[in-house]
Amino acid sequence: MRKRWKEGFYRLYGPEVELNNRLFNIIMSGCLLAAMLSNIATALSNGSIWNFVFVVIIGGVIAVLIWIANRYGKTQLCALLAGIVIELFMLPMLYFTGGGIRSGMSSWFLLGLVYCFLLYSGRRFVAMLVLSMVSFSLCHTVAYYHPEYIIPLQTESKIMMDMHLSMLVSAICIGTIIKFQRAIFEEEKRKSDERQVMLEEANKTKDRFLANMSHEIRTPINTIIGLNEMNLREQISQEVEENSVNIQRASGMLLSTINDILDMSKIGAGKMDIISRKYDFGSMLSDLINISWLRAHEKKLEFNLDISPEIPAMLYGDDIRIRQIITNILTNAIKYTQKGSVTLTADCEPLDNNKIRLKISVKDTGIGIRAEDIPHLFDSFQRLDERKNSGIEGTGLGLAISHQLVEMMGGEILVDSSYQRGSVFTVVIEQGIEDKTPIGAVGNVLKANAGNHRKYHQTFEAPEARVLVVDDNEMNRIVAVKLLRGTKVQVETAVSGEECLEKTRNYYYHAIFMDHLMPQMDGLETLSRIRKQENGMCRETPVIALTANVISGADKYYRQKGFDGYLMKPINGALFEDMLLNCLPEELVVERAMDTAGEDAEVHLVNRKAKRQFCLTTESVADLPEKMLEHLDIKCISYYILTKEGRFRDKREISTENLNEYLEKYGKGVTSEPPSVEEYEQFFADALENAEKVIHISLSSNDGRGYERSSKAAKGFSNVYVVDASHVSSGMGALVLTAAEMINREMTIEEILAAIEEAKTKISFHFVIGTTEIMYYRGFLEKYQKVIFDIFGLNPVLSMKEGKLRCTGLFQGSMLHVYKRFVRKCLKGKRNVDKRVLFISYAGCSSKTLEMIKGEVRKYQDFDVIIEEPTSATITSNCGLGTIGIAFLRL
Ligand code: ADP
């Protein structure tokens, strides 16, 4: 029995119960208790029986609400209902039946208000608070003006007793709630503190894990890369060389992925620091170019340089991070460009005497980025346009890291990309000036130097020099020894700090390369002992830290610890030799010239081309003469014609005459289709080559998927505008010519687009068809229409109205007669006709018929020019032979 009570208690008030539910249960239980006590008080003071019954009912309601809230999880709703019952019914009722102001009711109203504060939030809270206060004030007001409505407590002692008990009970309730809330608060705080400690612990474990993992993974990669590099230096067969190059590439990828993940986790943990120092801008640039030039060269890309000679030679900033950012952007530019060029530009703008705004940008002619993808460019693990990039390796971390780093430096990365044409990434950061001397014509110097690092070149020999490599890992020692083999220096190794000290006591070394993390005695301790070693031979020898640990600011860190330099594992052969060379006395070094013969540095200085503002494009279905398109520089993309004999590009691979022959032979079985989204993309990209913006006029959206596809393709660009022509054939042609006219008027893009929309409504386009067969076959006519037209020998006239084809007339008789009546219907007595030009498009008419039609036209209207053009194969395949279309503009 006791156990069940205990269980019940925990189910209502235990720590497992959600905080709000627990509060509700406690308050409601308090109310229940208060109701019971109030009834005891009523009984003791011989109060009203109604009062007694009423409180019992309310107590019942509260008990039911507690049950519903806990059984069905509807705490919010029950709290609201309880509030309404208590505040609006129970308390006013008790007030009038239990003595009004001359009783303990004020204390209960106070309890009601506290209830509102505790259980509601937001608008509910405001509403219930206002209602409770209004209810309380109304009760007092009514009691004041109509004391007769109040059933009074009969004696002074009952009044005293009621007031007294009500006060005590309310105070206990409020006090209990406050105490409870405090207990809950303390409990939650304790839990949150515990969670915080656990979180910090987990974070530390994660960091430790990442640091260890980095060390553990980088050490074997070091071995792979180092040994592989040795293989590459040997005389090896082509096949082995290819394998080795692949190993080199794959290990490099793995290493950069590990570095990226590590950087990302450091940034996430707020442990990435920007460490500024003085650096040589020219040499940073030189390193960046040398690495990238090689990659670009391998992909047969041009590598262009545009370096402002005004940039100060020595700057102050975090060059390591800047290198990382620019390397990443350059790597991407090369990775995502298949042909063309990559251009590195550096420029600066003076801010004050000691500062410049440095702008480094990388421009490529690669695949570009879809305009809709640009907002996601800097998201972690976000690789864009996976369809196109599927063959390109990457993690989607590089730009996220670069973006964060640039932000940490207080700068920004700007992106300007044109889908299919290429991108420009610009990094803008403030840098301090250490030496104002301008770098001068560094571009030319770098251009001349680029290419020197294409392959490993041994830089010196020093057979007299003695070097000690200290590392607990055997493979690392082997790699280090092999990497230095070409220099002929005498390399010795030690497996531990202790062995190192033994050697340094007895022998002199010109340089020591020391691993950091070693069991028992680590590199730091070994170094400090070497420096203090009694009778030690190497107290002055330069010691270089050799470590797989990547710590931000490593260089500074190791120098502070007394090292003379720092080399990161996997060891880069060239850097290793450079570092050694710096440590050796000049007289021991026999320097070798670098062999650059045969290396044609494909680095160019840039030359810019101006673009025109707009390029107008359309589709082969616009039925405009080729010469006119050429003359007006309007680019045109072809639809496709699908026949039993294959798929042909309209106006390029199939002419209207070819199609006519085919149709005469087979009658039907020809369909057309618009270019694919990818083809539209390429088409727009080509058009953007010489123009800032493209305006594309596409076939009416009601007639095929050209508009849908071209619009989808345009989404990839921020500067391609697709207009639904709402017309076909020469109607569309008329719109294209009108648009061409507007483009030359130096209007803004918005004005041009608005004017094109207006022009659409002014184009009058009608056509009469020669045969119902194809129109029916292509779904433009219903079967019943075809049957009726055929029985009565009717030729329908179709007109374009608001982008839709409507049948606006029927003619009977011979085709010549039909054409005459059609021309008359279109032109006779028409006012507001723009007389400058009339378009006639025709599918398979003889020149004689055409002359006759033109003669008819002249009877009714006097046009300056009549443009006659056979319909494209696409239009012919959709409306059949014998079709004549007439289009003109209304004023
Ligand atoms: P990844 O390792 O995938 O290259 P990044 O963070 O460096 O990761 O780049 C994110 C995505 O941005 C890439 O997957 C690619 O889709 C796009 N991107 C970056 N640079 C270029 C560029 N120069 N040209 C085209 N797309 C690019």
Residues whose N, C-alpha, C, O or C-beta is under 5 A from the ligand:
A	BS01	ADP	N332 A333 Y336 G366 I367 G368 I369 L377 Q382 R383 L384 E393 G394 T395 G396 L397 G398 L399 A400 S423
